[in-house]
Amino acid sequence: MANSTADATSAASAKPAILHLGEPIIYNPAIYARLLSQFQIINPLASDLDRPTFIHHLRNKTWGNFQAIMRPFWNTGKDMGEWDRELIELLPEGMKVMASAGAGFDWVDVACLADHGILYCNGAGASSEAVADMAILHILSVFRNITWSHLAARSGSPEKWLDAHQNAPITAHNPRDHTLGIIGLGNIGYKIAQKAYLAFGMRILYHDLYQKSPRLEADINATFYEDLDSMLHASDCVLIATPFAGKTLITAPTLAKFKPGSRFVNIARGGLVDEDALADALESGHLHAAGLDVHAREPLVSERLRDLWNVTLTSHTAGGAMETYVEFERLAMENVERVLNGEEALTGVNRHLMRGYTNGNGH
């Protein structure tokens, strides 16, 4: 049985310790049993996790010199807020790895973790299928005017129903043979491209820091654009699937580079988009439609955008499938296990930022 806060310190010396933040393990009990056989697992109480209390416990070494933190569930274990320098500098000196659910890591200072010799591991790949499916929903919606039709049908107004029935098809298009320009062709971006190309016959363009191999490009008939502006101008629909690095990417000047009458989908992070500039582009007709799963001020949604008939909105649920949660849990545990046993992590994010790191070329 895992230890609570009360008895964690006395038992921590027996085995390397893991601080388990959030709910108990549900979906992968065999992996958890394996962890218990090798490590001391410390489960802080929920009341210990608000930021002031959590900081107090770290300063007082309530949980001893744990070597790892795992947070297997996205919805719990995050009460202390952003993992910034204030928290990271209070971690034990022997801390080696922090593994969390979720693909995004804009809530944790991975560079600061690297400075302290701590590897951060995310849930990369676990949500790719679910996010790609939601992206396809948004792509279909912005091409087929689905939100217009949906709102009219739910309005109870015969006039609105007839308006959508008669007029929505006039500006609707099938995605086939239209260009989908993807910003960020990582795990999720590539999965979206596969589905859009294979299922709907879309032509794939992409902009990324690194060009894919000829084989991967050929599998989705993709064209690489080193210059983002050129891709934006060539795309019938622009989709953003790149991590948030602290900079707003889609601004008024950027939107001006979009093809007139094109569409926009964001399944990445809300902070990547200037929402007022996006609303301006939609209201002016420069953009035909937009689909957003993520928002700049979650849980608040832009009033301007939510009032537009040509904007499809979801509640940051693109990755929200049961299969995702099972994989998040597995990856968090297996990443911690591997690092503590001296093996390579499955989804290390900041290894390249750590002192002494060398890539396969010796650099």
VOPAGU-2260 file (C-alpha; in pm, 1 decimal, decimal comma):
REM VOPAGU-2260
SITE   aa  ch    i         X         Y         Z
SITE  MET   A    0       0,0       0,0       0,0
SITE  ALA   A    1     131,5     346,9     -89,3
SITE  ASN   A    2     222,5     585,0     189,4
SITE  SER   A    3      30,7     898,5     286,4
SITE  THR   A    4     201,0    1220,9     395,7
SITE  ALA   A    5     208,8    1107,1     758,0
SITE  ASP   A    6     434,5     807,5     714,5
SITE  ALA   A    7     616,6     903,2     396,6
SITE  THR   A    8     931,1    1041,4     558,3
SITE  SER   A    9    1001,7     736,6     774,7
SITE  ALA   A   10     968,8     497,9     483,0
SITE  ALA   A   11    1139,9     707,9     218,2
SITE  SER   A   12    1486,7     575,4     297,3
SITE  ALA   A   13    1391,8     216,6     211,3
SITE  LYS   A   14    1353,1     270,1    -164,1
SITE  PRO   A   15    1382,5     557,8    -410,8
SITE  ALA   A   16    1070,8     769,2    -365,7
SITE  ILE   A   17     810,3     890,7    -614,3
SITE  LEU   A   18     574,3    1176,3    -528,0
SITE  HIS   A   19     238,4    1084,8    -682,6
SITE  LEU   A   20      21,1    1393,0    -740,5
SITE  GLY   A   21    -350,1    1352,3    -803,1
SITE  GLU   A   22    -595,3    1064,5    -811,9
SITE  PRO   A   23    -502,8     698,5    -752,0
SITE  ILE   A   24    -415,7     475,8   -1047,1
SITE  ILE   A   25    -723,4     334,3   -1220,6
SITE  TYR   A   26    -647,3     190,1   -1563,5
SITE  ASN   A   27    -301,9      27,0   -1538,2
SITE  PRO   A   28    -287,4    -153,6   -1202,1
SITE  ALA   A   29     -21,4    -402,0   -1316,2
SITE  ILE   A   30     224,1    -121,6   -1394,3
SITE  TYR   A   31     145,8      42,7   -1060,3
SITE  ALA   A   32     212,8    -285,9    -879,4
SITE  ARG   A   33     546,7    -301,8   -1056,7
SITE  LEU   A   34     631,1      49,1    -934,7
SITE  LEU   A   35     538,2     -42,6    -579,1
SITE  SER   A   36     777,4    -337,5    -588,6
SITE  GLN   A   37    1068,4    -108,0    -678,0
SITE  PHE   A   38     993,7     232,9    -528,6
SITE  GLN   A   39     838,4     411,9    -233,2
SITE  ILE   A   40     526,7     593,2    -357,9
SITE  ILE   A   41     414,5     895,7    -159,0
SITE  ASN   A   42      56,8    1019,1    -198,0
SITE  PRO   A   43       6,3    1370,8     -59,5
SITE  LEU   A   44    -341,9    1453,4      60,9
SITE  ALA   A   45    -555,4    1669,4    -168,9
SITE  SER   A   46    -545,1    1939,1      98,1
SITE  ASP   A   47    -163,1    1947,6      68,3
SITE  LEU   A   48    -164,4    2056,6    -295,8
SITE  ASP   A   49    -283,4    2417,5    -293,6
SITE  ARG   A   50      16,2    2636,9    -370,5
SITE  PRO   A   51      93,5    2786,7     -24,5
SITE  THR   A   52      55,4    2449,2     149,1
SITE  PHE   A   53     252,8    2266,6    -119,0
SITE  ILE   A   54     537,3    2517,8     -91,2
SITE  HIS   A   55     533,0    2479,5     287,3
SITE  HIS   A   56     572,9    2100,6     256,5
SITE  LEU   A   57     855,0    2130,0       3,6
SITE  ARG   A   58    1044,5    2375,9     223,0
SITE  ASN   A   59    1003,6    2152,1     526,7
SITE  LYS   A   60    1088,4    1834,0     334,1
SITE  THR   A   61     767,5    1670,3     452,6
SITE  TRP   A   62     799,6    1406,6     182,8
SITE  GLY   A   63    1174,1    1357,2     216,6
SITE  ASN   A   64    1418,3    1345,2     -74,6
SITE  PHE   A   65    1191,8    1200,9    -342,3
SITE  GLN   A   66    1356,9    1146,6    -680,8
SITE  ALA   A   67    1053,8    1164,7    -908,5
SITE  ILE   A   68     713,3    1325,1    -949,3
SITE  MET   A   69     433,4    1169,1   -1148,1
SITE  ARG   A   70      94,5    1318,4   -1229,8
SITE  PRO   A   71     -96,3    1052,0   -1424,4
SITE  PHE   A   72    -426,1    1241,0   -1467,1
SITE  TRP   A   73    -475,3    1574,1   -1639,4
SITE  ASN   A   74    -766,4    1689,2   -1421,4
SITE  THR   A   75    -606,6    1637,0   -1080,7
SITE  GLY   A   76    -278,2    1702,5    -900,9
SITE  LYS   A   77    -231,8    2051,8   -1041,6
SITE  ASP   A   78    -371,7    2258,2    -754,1
SITE  MET   A   79     -36,0    2427,6    -693,7
SITE  GLY   A   80     -61,1    2603,5   -1030,9
SITE  GLU   A   81     221,3    2669,5   -1272,3
SITE  TRP   A   82     551,1    2493,2   -1216,7
SITE  ASP   A   83     779,6    2794,4   -1223,6
SITE  ARG   A   84    1117,4    2870,3   -1067,5
SITE  GLU   A   85     958,8    2930,1    -726,2
SITE  LEU   A   86     844,2    2566,8    -705,6
SITE  ILE   A   87    1128,5    2404,6    -895,4
SITE  GLU   A   88    1400,3    2551,5    -673,2
SITE  LEU   A   89    1237,5    2385,2    -370,9
SITE  LEU   A   90    1261,2    2034,0    -515,3
SITE  PRO   A   91    1511,7    1789,1    -360,6
SITE  GLU   A   92    1864,1    1794,7    -506,0
SITE  GLY   A   93    1836,2    1429,2    -607,6
SITE  MET   A   94    1522,5    1485,1    -812,1
SITE  LYS   A   95    1558,2    1322,0   -1156,2
SITE  VAL   A   96    1229,8    1320,2   -1342,5
SITE  MET   A   97     885,0    1476,5   -1356,3
SITE  ALA   A   98     627,4    1292,5   -1568,4
SITE  SER   A   99     279,9    1426,8   -1630,9
SITE  ALA   A  100     -35,2    1360,3   -1826,3
SITE  GLY   A  101     -99,7    1597,4   -2114,7
SITE  ALA   A  102      84,0    1668,3   -2436,4
SITE  GLY   A  103     123,6    2041,3   -2377,8
SITE  PHE   A  104     379,2    2174,3   -2130,0
SITE  ASP   A  105     318,9    2549,0   -2129,0
SITE  TRP   A  106     233,9    2524,8   -1756,5
SITE  VAL   A  107     581,9    2404,8   -1658,1
SITE  ASP   A  108     919,8    2577,3   -1701,0
SITE  VAL   A  109    1102,5    2291,7   -1871,9
SITE  ALA   A  110    1418,3    2500,4   -1914,3
SITE  CYS   A  111    1434,0    2563,0   -1539,6
SITE  LEU   A  112    1382,2    2192,4   -1474,7
SITE  ALA   A  113    1671,3    2118,2   -1711,4
SITE  ASP   A  114    1891,5    2368,3   -1525,5
SITE  HIS   A  115    1828,6    2160,0   -1212,8
SITE  GLY   A  116    1904,0    1831,4   -1388,9
SITE  ILE   A  117    1538,6    1723,3   -1398,7
SITE  LEU   A  118    1394,0    1558,5   -1706,7
SITE  TYR   A  119    1036,2    1649,5   -1793,2
SITE  CYS   A  120     823,0    1385,8   -1968,1
SITE  ASN   A  121     482,4    1455,0   -2119,2
SITE  GLY   A  122     206,6    1234,2   -2257,9
SITE  ALA   A  123     311,6    1278,3   -2620,6
SITE  GLY   A  124     132,3    1042,1   -2855,6
SITE  ALA   A  125    -135,5     943,1   -2605,2
SITE  SER   A  126    -383,0    1201,3   -2732,1
SITE  SER   A  127    -283,4    1214,5   -3099,1
SITE  GLU   A  128    -572,5    1000,8   -3224,3
SITE  ALA   A  129    -835,4    1186,9   -3023,0
SITE  VAL   A  130    -704,0    1533,0   -3109,6
SITE  ALA   A  131    -681,3    1442,7   -3477,6
SITE  ASP   A  132   -1042,2    1323,6   -3477,3
SITE  MET   A  133   -1156,1    1651,9   -3320,3
SITE  ALA   A  134    -949,7    1845,4   -3572,0
SITE  ILE   A  135   -1132,2    1664,0   -3853,8
SITE  LEU   A  136   -1464,2    1762,2   -3694,3
SITE  HIS   A  137   -1357,7    2128,0   -3697,6
SITE  ILE   A  138   -1226,6    2103,9   -4054,3
SITE  LEU   A  139   -1557,9    1959,0   -4173,1
SITE  SER   A  140   -1747,0    2225,1   -3980,3
SITE  VAL   A  141   -1561,6    2521,6   -4130,1
SITE  PHE   A  142   -1592,7    2383,7   -4482,5
SITE  ARG   A  143   -1959,0    2279,8   -4458,2
SITE  ASN   A  144   -2099,1    2567,4   -4244,6
SITE  ILE   A  145   -2207,0    2317,3   -3981,4
SITE  THR   A  146   -2229,0    2565,5   -3692,4
SITE  TRP   A  147   -2467,2    2784,3   -3892,9
SITE  SER   A  148   -2690,1    2482,0   -3959,1
SITE  HIS   A  149   -2655,8    2353,7   -3601,9
SITE  LEU   A  150   -2751,0    2683,7   -3437,1
SITE  ALA   A  151   -3044,9    2733,3   -3672,7
SITE  ALA   A  152   -3179,9    2385,0   -3599,8
SITE  ARG   A  153   -3155,5    2440,1   -3222,8
SITE  SER   A  154   -3305,4    2788,3   -3233,3
SITE  GLY   A  155   -3664,1    2672,5   -3265,0
SITE  SER   A  156   -3711,7    2939,9   -3531,2
SITE  PRO   A  157   -3860,9    2826,1   -3864,8
SITE  GLU   A  158   -3712,0    3137,1   -4027,0
SITE  LYS   A  159   -3358,0    3056,1   -3907,3
SITE  TRP   A  160   -3402,2    2691,3   -4006,5
SITE  LEU   A  161   -3512,8    2786,9   -4357,9
SITE  ASP   A  162   -3232,3    3042,1   -4387,6
SITE  ALA   A  163   -2969,1    2779,9   -4304,1
SITE  HIS   A  164   -3140,2    2514,4   -4517,7
SITE  GLN   A  165   -3147,1    2739,8   -4823,4
SITE  ASN   A  166   -2832,0    2951,1   -4783,8
SITE  ALA   A  167   -2568,4    2758,3   -4589,0
SITE  PRO   A  168   -2498,8    2524,1   -4883,8
SITE  ILE   A  169   -2421,6    2818,4   -5113,5
SITE  THR   A  170   -2087,3    2886,2   -4943,1
SITE  ALA   A  171   -2021,5    2529,4   -4823,3
SITE  HIS   A  172   -1753,5    2313,9   -4984,9
SITE  ASN   A  173   -1635,4    1956,4   -4970,4
SITE  PRO   A  174   -1281,1    1937,2   -4826,4
SITE  ARG   A  175   -1163,6    1714,3   -5113,6
SITE  ASP   A  176    -896,6    1874,3   -5334,1
SITE  HIS   A  177    -871,0    2176,7   -5103,4
SITE  THR   A  178    -539,0    2261,4   -4938,4
SITE  LEU   A  179    -486,1    2211,0   -4565,9
SITE  GLY   A  180    -188,3    2409,3   -4436,1
SITE  ILE   A  181     -63,8    2269,3   -4104,7
SITE  ILE   A  182     158,9    2470,5   -3873,0
SITE  GLY   A  183     355,6    2209,2   -3678,4
SITE  LEU   A  184     374,5    1857,2   -3822,3
SITE  GLY   A  185     461,4    1668,4   -3503,9
SITE  ASN   A  186     280,1    1359,1   -3375,6
SITE  ILE   A  187     -58,8    1528,8   -3371,4
SITE  GLY   A  188     -12,0    1736,5   -3686,0
SITE  TYR   A  189      96,1    1431,2   -3883,3
SITE  LYS   A  190    -199,2    1225,5   -3760,6
SITE  ILE   A  191    -435,9    1503,9   -3870,7
SITE  ALA   A  192    -266,2    1516,2   -4210,0
SITE  GLN   A  193    -306,2    1139,6   -4252,1
SITE  LYS   A  194    -678,0    1153,1   -4181,9
SITE  ALA   A  195    -738,8    1461,7   -4397,2
SITE  TYR   A  196    -543,9    1316,2   -4690,4
SITE  LEU   A  197    -657,0     954,1   -4678,2
SITE  ALA   A  198   -1020,3    1005,4   -4581,6
SITE  PHE   A  199   -1103,4    1335,5   -4749,6
SITE  GLY   A  200    -852,4    1373,9   -5030,1
SITE  MET   A  201    -715,3    1705,2   -4904,7
SITE  ARG   A  202    -383,4    1837,0   -5032,5
SITE  ILE   A  203    -139,0    1873,8   -4742,7
SITE  LEU   A  204      97,0    2168,2   -4697,8
SITE  TYR   A  205     301,0    2216,2   -4383,4
SITE  HIS   A  206     539,2    2452,6   -4208,4
SITE  ASP   A  207     769,2    2325,6   -3933,1
SITE  LEU   A  208    1116,3    2383,3   -3793,6
SITE  TYR   A  209    1221,0    2054,2   -3950,1
SITE  GLN   A  210    1122,8    1897,2   -4278,7
SITE  LYS   A  211     991,9    1540,7   -4266,3
SITE  SER   A  212    1172,1    1259,4   -4444,8
SITE  PRO   A  213    1082,3    1198,6   -4810,5
SITE  ARG   A  214     901,2     878,1   -4711,0
SITE  LEU   A  215     682,3    1047,0   -4450,4
SITE  GLU   A  216     604,2    1330,1   -4692,2
SITE  ALA   A  217     516,7    1085,0   -4967,3
SITE  ASP   A  218     278,7     889,9   -4741,9
SITE  ILE   A  219      55,1    1197,3   -4712,7
SITE  ASN   A  220     159,6    1368,2   -5039,3
SITE  ALA   A  221     276,3    1668,0   -4833,6
SITE  THR   A  222     457,2    1981,1   -4948,3
SITE  PHE   A  223     698,1    2151,6   -4708,0
SITE  TYR   A  224     702,2    2531,2   -4681,0
SITE  GLU   A  225    1005,3    2681,9   -4512,7
SITE  ASP   A  226     835,9    3022,8   -4530,1
SITE  LEU   A  227     516,3    3042,6   -4321,5
SITE  ASP   A  228     368,8    3339,7   -4510,4
SITE  SER   A  229     387,8    3153,0   -4840,1
SITE  MET   A  230     202,4    2855,7   -4693,0
SITE  LEU   A  231     -68,1    3077,1   -4541,8
SITE  HIS   A  232    -134,1    3238,9   -4877,9
SITE  ALA   A  233    -161,6    2896,7   -5046,9
SITE  SER   A  234    -394,6    2731,3   -4792,3
SITE  ASP   A  235    -771,9    2697,2   -4812,7
SITE  CYS   A  236    -767,5    2605,8   -4443,8
SITE  VAL   A  237    -488,5    2674,6   -4194,4
SITE  LEU   A  238    -462,9    2447,9   -3890,5
SITE  ILE   A  239    -230,3    2514,0   -3600,5
SITE  ALA   A  240     -83,7    2214,4   -3416,8
SITE  THR   A  241     236,4    2353,1   -3268,3
SITE  PRO   A  242     324,7    2383,4   -2897,1
SITE  PHE   A  243     288,9    2720,5   -2727,4
SITE  ALA   A  244     631,2    2874,6   -2663,7
SITE  GLY   A  245     514,7    3196,5   -2501,1
SITE  LYS   A  246     455,2    3387,0   -2825,4
SITE  THR   A  247     129,0    3471,2   -3003,9
SITE  LEU   A  248     166,5    3331,8   -3355,5
SITE  ILE   A  249    -161,1    3424,8   -3526,3
SITE  THR   A  250    -183,8    3804,9   -3515,0
SITE  ALA   A  251    -348,5    4069,9   -3732,2
SITE  PRO   A  252     -44,5    4093,9   -3964,1
SITE  THR   A  253     -32,3    3713,0   -3988,8
SITE  LEU   A  254    -404,1    3686,5   -4063,5
SITE  ALA   A  255    -360,8    3940,5   -4342,3
SITE  LYS   A  256    -136,5    3683,2   -4516,2
SITE  PHE   A  257    -417,1    3422,5   -4520,3
SITE  LYS   A  258    -586,8    3355,8   -4853,8
SITE  PRO   A  259    -909,9    3562,1   -4873,5
SITE  GLY   A  260   -1210,8    3348,0   -4783,5
SITE  SER   A  261    -998,9    3076,8   -4619,7
SITE  ARG   A  262   -1062,1    2896,0   -4294,1
SITE  PHE   A  263    -875,4    2853,3   -3965,6
SITE  VAL   A  264    -866,8    2574,9   -3702,7
SITE  ASN   A  265    -681,4    2575,7   -3368,1
SITE  ILE   A  266    -644,0    2256,2   -3165,6
SITE  ALA   A  267    -310,0    2357,9   -3007,6
SITE  ARG   A  268    -316,7    2636,4   -2746,4
SITE  GLY   A  269    -539,0    2942,0   -2719,4
SITE  GLY   A  270    -246,5    3172,1   -2642,9
SITE  LEU   A  271    -115,9    3118,7   -2995,9
SITE  VAL   A  272    -399,1    3331,8   -3137,0
SITE  ASP   A  273    -492,4    3698,1   -3101,2
SITE  GLU   A  274    -866,0    3635,7   -3067,0
SITE  ASP   A  275    -971,6    3996,4   -3134,3
SITE  ALA   A  276    -769,4    3998,8   -3455,5
SITE  LEU   A  277    -931,4    3666,9   -3550,2
SITE  ALA   A  278   -1278,6    3810,9   -3483,0
SITE  ASP   A  279   -1190,0    4113,5   -3698,1
SITE  ALA   A  280   -1085,3    3887,1   -3986,0
SITE  LEU   A  281   -1407,5    3684,5   -3959,3
SITE  GLU   A  282   -1635,5    3986,4   -3929,7
SITE  SER   A  283   -1473,4    4154,6   -4229,1
SITE  GLY   A  284   -1513,0    3842,2   -4441,6
SITE  HIS   A  285   -1137,8    3800,5   -4493,0
SITE  LEU   A  286   -1177,2    3459,4   -4326,2
SITE  HIS   A  287   -1484,2    3250,3   -4401,2
SITE  ALA   A  288   -1494,8    3044,4   -4082,2
SITE  ALA   A  289   -1295,4    2925,4   -3780,9
SITE  GLY   A  290   -1295,7    2625,5   -3548,0
SITE  LEU   A  291   -1144,5    2653,5   -3200,5
SITE  ASP   A  292   -1101,6    2383,7   -2939,2
SITE  VAL   A  293    -871,5    2602,4   -2728,3
SITE  HIS   A  294    -909,3    2956,8   -2602,3
SITE  ALA   A  295    -678,4    3232,4   -2479,8
SITE  ARG   A  296    -846,0    3286,2   -2140,0
SITE  GLU   A  297    -985,5    2945,4   -2051,0
SITE  PRO   A  298   -1237,3    2875,3   -1908,8
SITE  LEU   A  299   -1360,9    3206,3   -2054,2
SITE  VAL   A  300   -1442,7    3215,5   -2424,9
SITE  SER   A  301   -1419,3    3529,8   -2636,5
SITE  GLU   A  302   -1758,6    3702,5   -2642,3
SITE  ARG   A  303   -1699,4    3819,5   -2997,2
SITE  LEU   A  304   -1617,9    3473,8   -3126,3
SITE  ARG   A  305   -1895,1    3290,2   -2946,6
SITE  ASP   A  306   -2155,6    3521,7   -3103,7
SITE  LEU   A  307   -2049,6    3443,7   -3462,2
SITE  TRP   A  308   -2244,6    3189,3   -3665,8
SITE  ASN   A  309   -1930,5    3090,2   -3857,5
SITE  VAL   A  310   -1720,1    2990,9   -3554,8
SITE  THR   A  311   -1727,7    2635,4   -3418,9
SITE  LEU   A  312   -1631,6    2617,3   -3050,6
SITE  THR   A  313   -1547,3    2325,4   -2824,7
SITE  SER   A  314   -1425,7    2323,5   -2464,9
SITE  HIS   A  315   -1061,5    2209,8   -2493,9
SITE  THR   A  316   -1182,3    1851,3   -2524,8
SITE  ALA   A  317    -993,9    1748,0   -2838,1
SITE  GLY   A  318    -781,4    1500,7   -2644,7
SITE  GLY   A  319   -1066,4    1395,8   -2418,1
SITE  ALA   A  320   -1121,3    1027,7   -2497,0
SITE  MET   A  321   -1096,1     734,5   -2258,0
SITE  GLU   A  322    -809,2     587,9   -2458,7
SITE  THR   A  323    -614,6     908,2   -2400,6
SITE  TYR   A  324    -650,5     885,5   -2023,3
SITE  VAL   A  325    -538,0     522,2   -2018,9
SITE  GLU   A  326    -224,8     613,6   -2213,7
SITE  PHE   A  327    -151,7     926,9   -2007,4
SITE  GLU   A  328    -153,1     713,0   -1694,5
SITE  ARG   A  329      70,3     445,6   -1849,5
SITE  LEU   A  330     323,6     692,6   -1985,7
SITE  ALA   A  331     355,1     883,6   -1658,2
SITE  MET   A  332     436,1     564,2   -1468,1
SITE  GLU   A  333     663,6     407,8   -1729,3
SITE  ASN   A  334     861,4     727,2   -1783,8
SITE  VAL   A  335     932,3     752,4   -1409,9
SITE  GLU   A  336    1021,1     383,5   -1388,6
SITE  ARG   A  337    1260,3     397,7   -1680,2
SITE  VAL   A  338    1445,3     709,1   -1565,2
SITE  LEU   A  339    1485,9     587,1   -1208,1
SITE  ASN   A  340    1621,3     259,3   -1345,3
SITE  GLY   A  341    1877,4     440,1   -1561,4
SITE  GLU   A  342    1696,2     384,7   -1892,1
SITE  GLU   A  343    1593,1     629,7   -2163,7
SITE  ALA   A  344    1258,8     800,7   -2107,3
SITE  LEU   A  345     979,7     735,4   -2354,7
SITE  THR   A  346     873,5    1097,8   -2399,9
SITE  GLY   A  347    1143,8    1326,0   -2262,6
SITE  VAL   A  348    1080,6    1689,5   -2355,0
SITE  ASN   A  349    1379,2    1888,1   -2229,3
SITE  ARG   A  350    1670,8    1645,7   -2261,6
SITE  HIS   A  351    1834,7    1873,2   -2520,0
SITE  LEU   A  352    1840,5    2157,5   -2264,1
SITE  MET   A  353    2024,5    1961,3   -1997,0
SITE  ARG   A  354    2394,6    2003,1   -1928,7
SITE  GLY   A  355    2605,8    1734,2   -2088,4
SITE  TYR   A  356    2342,8    1642,9   -2346,2
SITE  THR   A  357    2469,1    1510,3   -2678,3
SITE  ASN   A  358    2262,1    1404,9   -2976,3
SITE  GLY   A  359    2335,5    1112,8   -3202,4
SITE  ASN   A  360    2595,9    1318,5   -3387,4
SITE  GLY   A  361    2795,6    1386,8   -3074,0
SITE  HIS   A  362    2687,6    1752,4   -3047,3
